[in-house]
Amino acid sequence: MRIVAITAIATMLLAPVSYAQPPAELLLGEWHCSAPAEDLVSAGPVVYLADGTSTFDQVVTGKVEGMDVMVRVVGSGTWEIEDNGQLTDRILKAEAVEGTIGGGPLPKDVLGVFETEVVANGLSTSDFTVSASELMISDGEGGGSTCKR
């Protein structure tokens, strides 16, 4: 009995208390993000997958020329953590699935322009911090995305 107790105590003392997860592992999964940019705010889920791809379903809201605007954009992209520790995100595909301005529907050609702009401006390399429950992505100008699980 004494040998069993000594073995159990030795095992507990030698076992590591916890393993720190690398940022890439902490990043994986679904996040609910909000990112203000000038007069607009983008909010919704972003999913980071282990194969280096991502998906998003964001609703952009705000004012354009004094009118309330809303555009829902879904899409996909890639992500990687660079050697310098920064997060690089690249949007490869974006589809504006619906939108309104001033209470009326946005025309399909305007939605198409929005899609083109999202992809054209969809490359970012940013400083970031991540824990099990919070992700902060800096825009380099004192703002950025705040994400929660």
PLY file of the C-alpha trace (Angstrom):
ply
format ascii 1.0
element vertex 149
property float x
property float y
property float z
element edge 148
property int vertex1
property int vertex2
end_header
0.00 0.00 0.00
2.84 2.36 0.87
4.44 1.80 -2.58
1.14 2.65 -4.32
0.83 5.90 -2.35
4.45 6.89 -3.08
3.98 6.09 -6.79
0.79 8.17 -6.93
2.45 11.15 -5.23
5.51 10.92 -7.51
3.28 10.81 -10.59
1.37 13.93 -9.49
4.58 15.84 -8.72
6.21 14.95 -12.03
3.13 15.63 -14.17
3.06 19.10 -15.73
0.45 21.43 -14.27
-0.74 22.61 -17.68
0.47 22.94 -21.22
0.38 26.37 -22.80
-1.39 26.11 -26.15
0.34 27.77 -29.09
-1.56 30.73 -30.61
-2.42 28.74 -33.76
-4.27 26.15 -31.66
-6.05 28.79 -29.58
-7.19 30.53 -32.77
-9.02 27.47 -34.11
-12.80 27.41 -33.93
-15.67 29.86 -34.09
-15.37 33.44 -32.89
-18.01 36.16 -32.74
-16.25 39.31 -33.88
-17.00 43.02 -34.08
-14.87 45.48 -36.03
-15.67 49.20 -36.31
-14.26 51.01 -39.35
-15.11 54.71 -39.78
-18.93 54.94 -39.91
-19.47 51.19 -40.33
-19.35 48.17 -38.01
-18.87 44.60 -39.18
-20.09 41.89 -36.79
-20.67 38.16 -36.90
-19.02 34.76 -36.75
-15.58 33.93 -38.13
-14.37 30.32 -38.12
-10.66 29.50 -38.25
-9.99 25.92 -39.41
-6.86 23.81 -38.82
-6.11 23.57 -42.55
-5.42 27.32 -42.71
-8.79 28.28 -44.17
-11.50 30.45 -42.67
-15.14 31.30 -43.21
-17.16 34.32 -42.16
-20.75 35.56 -42.05
-20.66 39.26 -41.24
-23.32 41.95 -41.13
-22.00 45.42 -41.92
-24.13 48.26 -40.52
-23.80 52.02 -40.29
-24.55 55.20 -42.19
-23.68 56.09 -45.77
-24.51 59.62 -46.90
-26.76 59.95 -43.85
-28.79 56.82 -44.60
-28.81 53.59 -42.58
-27.12 50.79 -44.48
-26.92 47.04 -43.83
-25.08 44.46 -45.92
-24.68 40.77 -45.03
-21.51 39.28 -46.46
-20.49 35.61 -46.36
-17.19 34.31 -47.59
-14.01 32.39 -47.13
-10.31 32.93 -46.97
-7.00 31.74 -45.63
-5.02 32.50 -42.50
-1.54 31.88 -41.14
0.64 33.01 -38.30
3.84 34.48 -39.70
7.32 33.79 -38.28
7.21 37.24 -36.64
4.03 36.25 -34.73
1.61 38.35 -36.80
-1.66 37.00 -38.16
-2.17 37.20 -41.91
-5.76 36.92 -43.15
-6.68 36.88 -46.85
-10.28 37.01 -48.05
-10.57 34.94 -51.23
-14.32 34.97 -51.76
-17.08 37.30 -50.58
-20.76 37.28 -51.44
-23.06 40.12 -50.42
-26.20 38.05 -49.96
-28.50 40.90 -48.95
-28.48 44.58 -48.20
-30.59 47.62 -47.50
-30.09 51.37 -47.56
-32.54 53.86 -46.15
-35.00 51.00 -45.56
-35.03 49.83 -49.19
-33.12 47.02 -50.86
-29.65 47.61 -52.28
-29.51 46.91 -56.03
-27.59 43.79 -57.11
-24.95 45.86 -58.91
-24.20 47.76 -55.67
-23.94 44.46 -53.79
-21.51 43.30 -56.49
-19.33 46.38 -55.98
-19.35 45.69 -52.24
-18.18 42.10 -52.86
-15.35 43.32 -55.10
-14.21 45.85 -52.50
-14.21 43.27 -49.69
-11.96 40.92 -51.69
-9.74 43.74 -53.03
-9.13 45.01 -49.48
-9.15 41.54 -47.92
-5.47 41.09 -47.13
-4.25 42.06 -43.69
-1.24 41.26 -41.55
-1.86 42.25 -37.96
-0.62 42.00 -34.41
-3.00 39.88 -32.36
-3.51 38.35 -28.95
-5.54 35.24 -28.31
-6.69 33.29 -25.27
-9.23 30.50 -24.91
-12.10 33.03 -24.83
-10.90 36.27 -26.45
-9.19 37.29 -29.70
-8.00 40.84 -30.35
-6.74 41.75 -33.84
-5.08 45.17 -34.17
-5.62 47.38 -37.21
-2.39 49.23 -36.40
-4.28 52.46 -35.72
-5.64 51.82 -32.24
-8.64 49.79 -33.38
-9.34 46.43 -34.93
-11.48 43.38 -34.25
-12.65 42.19 -30.86
-13.79 38.56 -30.83
-15.29 36.30 -28.17
-16.11 32.59 -28.09
0 1
1 2
2 3
3 4
4 5
5 6
6 7
7 8
8 9
9 10
10 11
11 12
12 13
13 14
14 15
15 16
16 17
17 18
18 19
19 20
20 21
21 22
22 23
23 24
24 25
25 26
26 27
27 28
28 29
29 30
30 31
31 32
32 33
33 34
34 35
35 36
36 37
37 38
38 39
39 40
40 41
41 42
42 43
43 44
44 45
45 46
46 47
47 48
48 49
49 50
50 51
51 52
52 53
53 54
54 55
55 56
56 57
57 58
58 59
59 60
60 61
61 62
62 63
63 64
64 65
65 66
66 67
67 68
68 69
69 70
70 71
71 72
72 73
73 74
74 75
75 76
76 77
77 78
78 79
79 80
80 81
81 82
82 83
83 84
84 85
85 86
86 87
87 88
88 89
89 90
90 91
91 92
92 93
93 94
94 95
95 96
96 97
97 98
98 99
99 100
100 101
101 102
102 103
103 104
104 105
105 106
106 107
107 108
108 109
109 110
110 111
111 112
112 113
113 114
114 115
115 116
116 117
117 118
118 119
119 120
120 121
121 122
122 123
123 124
124 125
125 126
126 127
127 128
128 129
129 130
130 131
131 132
132 133
133 134
134 135
135 136
136 137
137 138
138 139
139 140
140 141
141 142
142 143
143 144
144 145
145 146
146 147
147 148
